[in-house]
Amino acid sequence: MKLTLSTTPFRWLGIATTFFFTLVPLSSQTLTTPNLPPGLVTPTMVAESLESLDLEDYLQAAALWDLYNQQQDFIKKAGYASYLMPGVGQIMAKDGVGATLMIAGNLALSAGIILGTNLLLPRSVRIGTLDYFGSSFADIEAAWKDLTFISLLPSMGVITAGSIIMHLFRDLSADDARLKAQQALSTGKVVLTPDFGVDQAGRFIFGIRSQR
């Protein structure tokens, strides 16, 4: 497979703009203004300056940018996953202890909300008093229709408070998952590789064209 670079001036201009607004923020070094020719800068001048780049340097820059995107996506996905199901993001980051703690905490909170809600329900409709599996729908409906709004307030309070606590716990789990994912990438526990991909025209991203 032979790799050649597209030399269309406007295409190079787009590539240069992409690199400037994406790769520059990744660098912690102070940028200095190079010596620039006076007068109006044309796309041809930009293309000529970019043509001096080595293919190896160009591929390395493209690989770094792709790897940066993958790592940021990985961190975000770990956070989202751990919010939806605490512990999953920690598993993605290969943090077994953190995953165990988050899963156990989620189960404990869920069980506490269910038990607390049932305990504060009126006795006639509590699980254990009313047979929800053996009773007819008519009997269950009749038992609930006899209740008043005031009698349901304690259990409703448990559900509301439990929902708030669960939301805070999921936020905590998501933040921890993002941190653990970032640490896993930094230490090499999780390793990602650049994936350039090929479009339908057989061209790699960042202006690299594949010719067989």
N, C-alpha and C positions, 0 to 999 in steps of 0.2 A: 504494500500500500504506500502510495506516495502522497505526501502532505505539501500543499502549496498554499500561499496566503493570497486572499483577495486584495487587489490593488486599486479598487475603485476609490477615488479620493473621498467621496462622501461616506462610503462605508467605513473607511479608516477614521474619518472624523467622528462618526458615531461610536466606534470602538474606543477612541481616545477619550471621548466624553464619558463613556461608561466607566472606564478605568479611573478617571479623575474623581468621579462622584462615589465610587464604590471602594476602590483599593486605598485611596488616600486616608479615609477615616480609620483604616486598620493599622496604620503606621503611627508609632509614638514619637517618631523623629521629627525634628523641626525642618520644614521644607524651605529651601532657599530658591529664589527666582533665578533661573539660568539666564545666560546671555542670549537675548533675542534680537533678531534683525529689526531695524526700524521700518516703518511703513505698514501697509495693510497686510494682514496675514490671510492667505488664501488656502482652500482645502488642499491644493497641490503641495503647498509648503508643508502642511501637516502630514500628508501622505509620504512625502520624501523623508521626513524625519522619522516616521514610523517604519519605513522600509529598512532603516538601519538596524532595527531590532533583530536579534538572533531568534530563530524559531524556538530554541530551548528556553530563552528568557520569556518569550511570549507564552509558551505552554505553561511555564512555571507560574506566571502571573494569573493565567486563566485557571490553573489548578488551585491556587490559593484562594481565589475568589469563590470558586465552586465549593471548596472545602469549608470556607467560612459560612456560606449559605447553608450547607448541610448541617454544620454544627449548631447554628442558631435554630434551625428547624428542629433538630433533635432536642435541644434544651426546651423549646416551646412545647413540643409534643409530650415530653416527660411531665411538664407542669400540667398540661390539659388532662393527660391520662390520670394523673394522681388526684386531680380535682374531681373527676368523674368517679373514680374508684381509688380511694387512698391506698397507696402501696404499690400501684402498678408503675408509676413513674420511677419509684425507687428500684423496682425490679429491672426496668430499662437501663438504669444507671448502675446496675450490678451492686446494689447496696442491700444485702440480705437482711442485716439487722434493722435498718430503717424501714424496709418493706414489712418486716414482721411486726414492728411496733405500730406502723400506720394501719395495717390490716386489723390487728388486735384492737386498736383504739376505735376504728370504724365499727367493728362488730359490737364492742362494748357500748358505744353510744347508741347504736341502732337498737340493741337489746334493751337498754335503759329507757329509751323513748317508748318502745312497745309495752314494756312492763309497767312503766309509770302511767301511761295512758289507760291501760286496762285496769290498773289498781284504783284510779280515780273516777272511773266510770260508775254510774249507778249499778248496784249489785245485780239488778235484774238482767242486765245486758253484758255483764263481764264474761270473758272467756273462762269457762269452768263452771259458771252458773247456768248460762244459756248454751245449750248444745247446738252450735252453728252447723255441725255436719249431720246431726240426726233429726233436727227440728225442721218442720216445713217452712217454706218461705212466708206463709201466712202468719205463723206463730212468731217468726223473727220480726216481721214487719209490725205486728201488733205490739211486741215488747218495746220496740223503738218508738212507736207512736205515743206510748204512754209517758215518755220522758218530756221534761221541760228544758228550755234553753238554759236556765240557771243551773240545772243539775248537770249539764254538760260542760259548764265553764271550767271546772278544774282540769278535766282531761284535755280540753282545748288549750288551756294554758300550758300544759306539758308539751303538747304538739308544737305550739308556737315557739316556746323556749328551746325545745329540742331542735327545731329547724334552724334557729339562729346559731346555736352551738355547733350543729353539724356543718353549717356554712363556714363558720370560723375555722373549724377543724380541717375542712377540705382546703381552705385557703392556706392554712399552715402546711398541709401535706403537699400542696402544689409548689409553694415556695421552697420547701425542703427538697422536693424532687428536682426543681430547676438548679438549685445549688449543688446537689449531688451529681447531676448530669454534667454540670460545668466542671466539677472536680474530677469526674471520671474521664472527661476529654483531656483535661490538663495533665493528668497522671498517666494517660495511656491505657487506662482500664477499658475504655471504649474507644475503638479506632475506626474512623471513617476514611473512605478513599474517594478521590475525585471521580466524578462520573460526568463526562462531557456530553455524551449522548449525540445522536446523529439525526438530523431532520429528514424529511421526506426527499429532499433533493440530494441527500448524501453529503451534507455539509456539517461539520462540527460547529459548535457555538463559538463565539468570539471571532468570527471571520475566517476560521480555518476550514478549508475545503478538502474533502477526501476524494482522491482520484485512484481508481483501481487499474 
